[in-house]
Amino acid sequence: MTQANNPLHGIKLETIVTQLVEKYGWEELGSRINIQCFKDNPSVKSTLKFLRKTPWARDKVEYLYLKANKLPLPPPKEDSRGSFARKARPAKGKAISTKAVSVNTSSNKTVPNKAASPQASSDNTKAGPAAPVNADIWGSSSN
């Protein structure tokens, strides 16, 4: 007996939808469960068609039916959008930089390694403020 503990065993989906519409009405159902078939031109036929094709929506409607009739509730299950139960997300770790850096142990500051930089030789020869990016292509902004 696989259905021994299922409170919905033997209850048609049409019966569930009809009873919920009688109890709450279409407008209240649309506010409780945010799906278009309750809001836009609702009918039992279109709702049944949608619920048979969409497991997450059917689960929400069945859950509301059980709750409204004070029947035993099943444990919440994960739907495709994750709205009932949340998966534990792994903690975000710090990204490891691929740039070479040298650490000055006396002040514990991280300084970019000049030897790893392709512009290291040009940076050391310039005196004064740094040239803008692509200044060699577009020219200097100062006239």
C-alpha positions in Angstrom: 0.0 0.0 0.0 2.0 2.9 -1.3 -0.9 5.4 -0.8 -1.7 4.6 2.8 -0.3 7.8 4.2 -1.4 10.1 1.3 -4.3 12.3 2.4 -5.0 13.2 -1.2 -5.4 9.5 -2.3 -8.8 9.1 -4.1 -9.4 12.9 -4.5 -9.5 14.2 -8.1 -7.6 17.3 -9.0 -10.9 18.7 -10.4 -12.5 18.3 -6.9 -9.6 20.0 -5.3 -9.8 23.0 -7.7 -13.6 23.2 -7.4 -13.6 23.2 -3.6 -10.8 25.8 -3.5 -12.7 28.1 -5.9 -15.9 27.7 -3.8 -14.0 28.5 -0.6 -11.8 31.3 -1.8 -12.9 32.5 -5.2 -10.6 33.1 -8.2 -9.3 36.4 -7.0 -8.3 35.2 -3.6 -6.6 32.1 -5.2 -4.7 34.3 -7.5 -3.4 36.3 -4.5 -2.5 33.2 -2.5 -0.8 31.3 -5.3 0.7 33.6 -7.9 -0.1 31.8 -11.2 -1.8 33.3 -14.3 -4.4 30.6 -14.6 -6.1 32.0 -11.4 -5.8 35.7 -12.5 -6.3 35.9 -16.3 -9.7 34.6 -17.5 -9.8 31.7 -15.0 -11.7 28.5 -15.5 -11.6 25.1 -14.0 -10.8 23.5 -17.4 -7.8 25.8 -18.1 -6.6 25.5 -14.6 -6.7 21.7 -14.7 -4.8 21.7 -18.0 -2.1 23.9 -16.5 -1.8 22.1 -13.2 -1.4 18.7 -14.9 1.6 20.1 -17.0 3.2 22.1 -14.2 4.3 20.0 -11.1 5.4 23.0 -8.9 2.0 24.7 -9.4 0.1 21.5 -8.7 2.1 21.0 -5.5 1.2 24.5 -4.3 -2.5 24.0 -5.0 -2.5 20.6 -3.3 -0.7 22.1 -0.3 -3.3 24.9 0.0 -6.1 22.3 -0.2 -4.6 20.3 2.6 -4.0 23.4 4.7 -7.6 24.7 4.1 -9.2 21.3 5.1 -6.9 20.8 8.1 -5.5 17.6 6.7 -2.0 16.3 7.5 0.6 18.3 5.5 3.4 16.5 3.7 6.9 17.6 4.3 7.9 20.6 2.1 9.6 19.5 -1.1 11.9 21.4 -3.4 10.4 22.6 -6.6 12.2 23.7 -9.7 12.3 27.3 -8.6 13.3 26.6 -5.0 10.3 28.3 -3.3 9.4 25.7 -0.7 12.8 24.6 0.7 16.1 26.4 0.2 19.2 24.5 -0.6 22.2 25.3 1.5 24.6 27.3 -0.7 28.3 26.9 -0.3 30.1 29.8 1.4 31.8 32.1 -1.0 35.5 32.0 -0.7 37.9 34.7 -1.5 39.1 34.6 -5.1 42.7 33.8 -5.5 44.5 36.4 -7.6 46.7 35.1 -10.5 48.9 38.2 -10.4 52.3 37.9 -8.8 52.6 39.9 -5.6 55.3 40.5 -3.1 54.5 41.0 0.6 56.5 43.5 2.7 56.7 41.7 6.0 57.5 44.8 8.0 54.2 46.6 7.2 52.1 43.6 5.9 51.0 45.5 2.8 50.5 43.7 -0.5 52.3 45.4 -3.3 52.2 44.4 -7.0 55.3 42.7 -8.2 57.0 45.0 -10.7 58.9 42.2 -12.3 55.6 40.4 -13.2 54.2 43.6 -14.9 54.8 43.9 -18.6 55.0 47.7 -18.2 57.6 47.6 -15.4 60.4 49.1 -17.4 58.3 52.0 -18.7 56.9 52.8 -15.2 60.3 53.2 -13.8 61.6 55.6 -16.4 58.7 58.1 -16.3 58.9 61.1 -14.0 55.8 62.8 -12.9 52.1 61.8 -13.4 51.2 58.6 -15.2 50.1 58.8 -18.8 46.5 58.1 -19.6 45.6 54.7 -21.0 46.1 54.5 -24.8 47.8 57.9 -24.8 50.2 56.6 -27.4 47.3 55.9 -29.7 45.0 58.8 -29.1 47.5 61.4 -28.0 47.7 63.3 -24.8 44.6 65.2 -23.5 46.7 68.3 -22.6 47.2 70.8 -25.4 
